[in-house]
């Protein structure tokens, strides 16, 4: 598998001279003709094993996949930046990816793991006219662990694009059952893929490495099939 190419994104809005790094994993044949931009979660950057393995696997399945570091991660700070800075960084990466990757100009999907996915939905909800084909959410952080009343879903109906939620059945940030009432209100209808026994990172307890890989493989195939379905629907609507 080819190594990813590096993109430098900056200067960022509100941070004079600051820039972040994105990594572009080129799709292998047959290509789906789409790009997926994935942001990392709060506690680990784009070089975490989860992010790297998912990016490589999705590229191998035919999707151009791009990851990036938020500025606090790039600068090796522990605490995430405030919401406006996170969103500004995400918007800057979207524009860079659309400039640099041809297939992203036709079908660009965004999303991320945990916090990264939440920021993607906030960017989408704030601008219904920003070009994006759909959103992939890997462990959506519906609420902080142990605080189910502090929900982070009020903005989701404003997203207005297809969304795929991949959620572990024992995710302490929000179970599929907790997500269900919100998903029922979304238009277009959202997809939900449940990882039975999975935690916030889709790890299944008491299974070996081979079985865990099979869980991840299933999630990755589901993402690619969902993206292809959105593309097919879009093309049919354009005829």
C-alpha positions in Angstrom: 0.0 0.0 0.0 1.3 3.5 -0.9 2.2 5.9 1.8 -0.1 8.9 2.3 0.8 12.2 0.8 1.0 15.2 3.1 -1.0 18.4 2.8 -0.3 21.5 4.8 -3.4 23.5 5.7 -2.9 27.1 6.8 -2.7 29.8 7.8 -5.8 29.1 9.9 -8.5 31.6 10.6 -7.9 33.4 13.8 -4.4 31.9 14.3 -1.9 33.9 12.3 0.8 31.7 10.8 -0.6 28.5 12.3 -1.1 25.5 10.1 -2.0 21.8 10.5 -1.1 18.6 8.6 -3.4 16.4 6.7 -2.6 13.0 5.3 -4.2 11.9 2.0 -4.5 8.1 1.4 -5.2 7.5 -2.3 -7.9 5.1 -3.2 -6.9 1.8 -4.7 -8.8 0.3 -7.7 -11.6 0.1 -8.3 -12.2 3.7 -7.1 -15.6 4.8 -5.9 -15.0 8.4 -7.1 -15.4 9.9 -3.7 -13.3 11.4 -0.9 -13.9 10.9 2.8 -12.4 13.4 5.3 -12.1 12.1 8.8 -11.2 14.0 11.9 -9.7 12.4 15.0 -11.2 12.3 18.5 -10.3 14.4 21.5 -7.7 12.2 22.9 -5.6 11.0 20.0 -4.4 12.5 16.7 -4.5 11.3 13.1 -1.5 9.0 13.7 -3.4 6.9 16.3 -3.7 3.2 15.3 -7.5 3.6 14.9 -7.2 6.5 12.5 -4.4 5.0 10.5 -5.9 1.6 10.2 -9.3 3.0 9.1 -7.8 5.4 6.6 -5.7 2.6 5.0 -8.6 0.2 5.0 -11.0 2.6 3.4 -8.5 3.6 0.8 -8.0 -0.1 0.0 -11.7 -0.4 -0.6 -11.7 2.4 -3.1 -12.3 5.6 -1.2 -9.8 8.5 -1.2 -9.5 9.1 2.6 -8.0 12.1 4.3 -7.2 12.6 8.0 -5.8 15.7 9.7 -4.8 17.0 13.1 -6.7 19.8 14.8 -4.4 22.6 15.8 -4.1 21.6 19.5 -2.9 18.2 18.4 -0.5 19.6 15.9 1.0 21.8 18.6 1.1 18.9 21.0 -1.3 20.4 23.5 -3.4 18.1 25.6 -6.7 19.9 25.8 -8.8 20.5 22.7 -9.3 24.0 21.4 -12.7 25.7 21.9 -15.5 25.0 19.4 -14.9 28.0 17.1 -11.3 27.1 16.6 -12.1 23.4 16.0 -14.7 24.4 13.4 -12.5 26.9 11.7 -9.8 24.3 11.4 -12.2 21.8 9.9 -13.5 24.3 7.4 -10.0 25.1 6.3 -9.2 21.4 5.7 -12.4 21.0 3.7 -11.3 23.8 1.4 -7.8 22.4 1.0 -9.1 18.9 0.2 -11.4 20.3 -2.4 -8.6 22.3 -4.0 -6.1 19.4 -4.0 -8.1 16.2 -4.6 -10.1 16.1 -7.8 -12.7 13.5 -6.7 -13.5 15.6 -3.6 -14.9 18.3 -5.9 -17.7 15.9 -7.0 -18.4 13.8 -3.9 -16.9 14.9 -0.6 -18.0 13.1 2.6 -16.8 14.4 6.0 -17.0 13.0 9.5 -14.7 11.6 12.1 -14.3 9.7 15.3 -16.1 10.9 18.4 -15.4 14.7 18.8 -14.1 14.9 15.2 -17.5 13.7 14.0 -19.4 16.1 16.2 -17.4 19.0 14.9 -18.1 17.8 11.3 -21.9 17.9 12.0 -21.6 21.4 13.5 -19.8 22.7 10.5 -22.4 21.1 8.3 -25.3 22.4 10.3 -23.9 26.0 10.3 -23.8 26.1 6.5 -26.4 24.3 4.6 -24.9 25.5 1.3 -21.3 24.2 1.9 -20.8 21.4 -0.7 -20.7 18.0 1.1 -22.3 14.7 0.1 -22.8 13.1 3.5 -21.3 12.6 7.0 -19.8 9.5 8.5 -19.8 9.4 12.3 -17.7 6.9 14.2 -18.9 6.7 17.7 -21.0 9.9 18.0 -20.5 11.5 21.4 -24.2 12.1 22.2 -23.4 13.0 25.8 -20.4 12.8 28.3 -20.1 9.5 30.0 -22.4 9.2 33.0 -24.3 12.5 32.1 -27.1 11.4 29.7 -29.0 14.7 30.2 -26.2 16.7 28.6 -27.0 15.9 25.1 -25.2 17.1 22.0 -27.8 16.6 19.4 -29.8 19.8 19.1 -28.1 20.9 15.9 -28.4 17.6 14.1 -31.7 18.3 12.4 -30.1 21.3 10.8 -27.4 19.2 9.1 -29.6 18.4 6.2 -27.3 15.8 4.5 -27.2 12.0 4.6 -25.6 10.7 7.8 -24.2 7.3 8.8 -23.9 6.7 12.5 -21.6 3.8 13.5 -22.2 3.1 17.2 -21.1 0.5 19.7 -24.0 -1.1 21.6 -22.2 -0.4 24.9 -20.8 3.0 24.1 -20.7 5.1 27.3 -21.0 8.3 25.2 -24.4 7.2 23.9 -25.9 3.9 23.0 -27.8 3.2 19.8 -31.0 3.2 21.8 -30.2 6.6 23.2 -29.6 7.9 19.6 -32.7 6.4 18.1 -35.2 9.2 19.0 -32.9 11.8 17.5 -32.3 9.8 14.3 -36.0 9.4 13.8 -36.3 13.2 13.4 -33.6 13.6 10.8 -34.2 14.3 7.1 -32.9 12.8 5.0 -33.1 9.6 7.0 -29.9 8.7 8.8 -28.3 5.3 8.6 -27.3 3.4 11.8 -24.8 0.6 12.0 -24.7 -1.1 15.4 -21.5 -2.8 16.6 -22.9 -5.4 18.9 -20.9 -5.5 22.1 -18.7 -2.6 20.9 -17.5 0.2 23.0 -16.8 3.8 21.9 -14.0 2.6 19.6 -15.9 -0.5 18.5 -13.8 -2.8 20.6 -15.6 -6.0 21.6 -14.7 -7.5 24.9 -13.4 -11.0 25.3 -12.5 -11.6 21.7 -9.1 -12.2 20.1 -7.3 -10.1 17.6 -8.7 -11.9 14.5 -12.3 -11.4 15.7 -11.7 -7.7 16.5 -10.3 -7.2 13.0 -13.4 -8.8 11.6 -15.5 -6.3 13.5 -13.5 -3.4 12.1 -13.6 -4.9 8.6 -17.4 -5.1 8.8 -17.6 -1.4 9.9 -15.3 -0.3 7.0 -17.3 -2.3 4.4 -20.4 -0.7 5.7 -19.0 2.8 5.4 -18.0 2.2 1.8 -21.3 0.6 0.8 -23.2 3.5 2.4 -21.1 6.0 0.5 -21.6 4.2 -2.7 -25.4 4.1 -2.0 -25.4 7.9 -1.5 -23.5 8.4 -4.7 -25.9 6.1 -6.7 -28.9 8.0 -5.3 -27.4 11.3 -6.2 -26.7 10.2 -9.7 -30.2 8.8 -10.2 -31.7 12.1 -9.0 -29.6 14.0 -11.5 -30.9 12.1 -14.5 
